[in-house]
Amino acid sequence: MPSSWGKIFRVSTFGESHGTSVGVVVDGIPAGLPFPQEEIQKDLTRRRPGQNDLTTPRDEADLLIVESGVFQGKTTGSPILMKVNNQNTIGSDYDEMALVFRPSHADYTYSEKYGHRAHVGGGRSSVRETIGRVAAAGLARVILERELGIQTIGWVDSIGPIDSEISESEYPVSRDVVDGFPTRCPKKSSNDTMETLIRKLRDEGDSVGGVVKAIVKNIPPGLGDPVYDKLDADLAKAILSISACKGFEVGSGFSGTRLTGSSHNDEFYVEQETGKVKTRTNNSGGIQGGISNGMELVIRAAFKPTSTIKKEQKTVNSKNEETTLKAKGRHDPCVLPRAVPIVEAVINLVLLDAYLYQRALQPKWFLKYANLNQIPDQN
């Protein structure tokens, strides 16, 4: 079962939803870097369940435990093992699901592929698998911010039929602004309407999906590689690997198909103040030919409604018999608010791996774009 990602910044996640623990092994980090444990914990706390009544009632503190790779507050160069212990598990809620497949969930496909699966809480298909990614990405985020000035900000762009109606001029300036809203849609009128819809469907035993939007500021040109390792292709794979994610867009995405070439093309110009090459529009979303062009990276990710709901549904069991299921357990009526930090996390994982690869491949690029004053002396 594939559980690893990255060429240089290599992450391998482990654990199941109701197992002893979930976490990640990170390889490829040089020795001597300050280890940002508090920052990583902040990211895990933003992802954790039980934040408010819009999320699953499963209440986990998700406290970070570092088992290896760090000594006296700095990385040692050896693999870093980070984990979170599962504490609030109720395995009996899933007894029926050992034999009955939840509609639109991974139960049937996992059973057919492997013949044996951890049915309790969904096992590896549970969103708790993303704890390892978020922990690794907390480290990636700090390195990207320090060495390149990169800042990744995500928010909820829509839930069900309700759009955020946030224009480009209204993009949030920080993650703190986004976190000030329970739905993580940083526009009060839209947030309030979304809250009402989520609570209504939760009370009815149903669920709803939506779209997360994310921007990356200060990304330099040159990240990503042509053909098979395009930056947008790597981002698409990383984001689509998140549980419940069913769609990915960069820049104008599908809406760009409605434009002509003359109206869609991003014309270049030289910014007088900095001498940098810029584009007057950003329909490319910051990526051209699979390589970042220095403009703001713009991404949208679509998430389906939560599969496990309390309404009775028709399904089949492991004996190929038709039956019905009224699921138990604790689940998000809408995954979008908690998906925001996860989308940010996988973006940062991809960007750090691309940065470290480009840094090794082109030393002159590194000297041109890296903030050398912010890179710690590792000797």
Salt bridges, closest charged atoms under 4 A:
GLU39 OE2 - LYS42 NZ 3.05
GLU39 OE1 - ARG141 NH2 2.83
ASP43 OD2 - ARG141 NE 3.06
ASP43 OD1 - ARG175 NH1 3.06
ASP53 OD2 - ARG199 NE 2.90
ASP53 OD2 - ARG202 NH1 3.59
ASP59 OD1 - ARG48 NH2 2.44
GLU60 OE2 - ARG58 NH2 3.02
ASP62 OD2 - ARG47 NH2 3.37
ASP62 OD1 - ARG128 NH2 2.98
GLU67 OE2 - LYS83 NZ 3.13
ASP107 OD2 - ARG102 NE 2.77
ASP107 OD1 - HIS105 ND1 3.65
ASP107 OD1 - ARG117 NH1 3.67
GLU129 OE1 - ARG133 NH2 2.97
GLU145 OE2 - ARG141 NH1 3.38
GLU147 OE2 - ARG146 NH2 3.57
GLU147 OE1 - ARG359 NH1 2.98
ASP157 OD2 - ARG300 NH2 3.26
GLU170 OE1 - LYS187 NZ 3.75
ASP179 OD2 - ARG46 NE 2.76
ASP179 OD1 - ARG184 NE 2.74
ASP192 OD2 - LYS188 NZ 2.67
GLU195 OE1 - ARG199 NH2 2.95
ASP203 OD1 - ARG202 NE 3.13
GLU204 OE2 - LYS200 NZ 2.89
ASP206 OD2 - LYS311 NZ 3.46
ASP225 OD2 - LYS7 NZ 3.93
ASP229 OD2 - LYS7 NZ 3.66
GLU249 OE1 - ARG300 NH1 3.29
ASP332 OD2 - ARG338 NH1 2.67
GLU344 OE1 - ARG46 NH1 2.76
GLU344 OE1 - ARG175 NH1 3.66
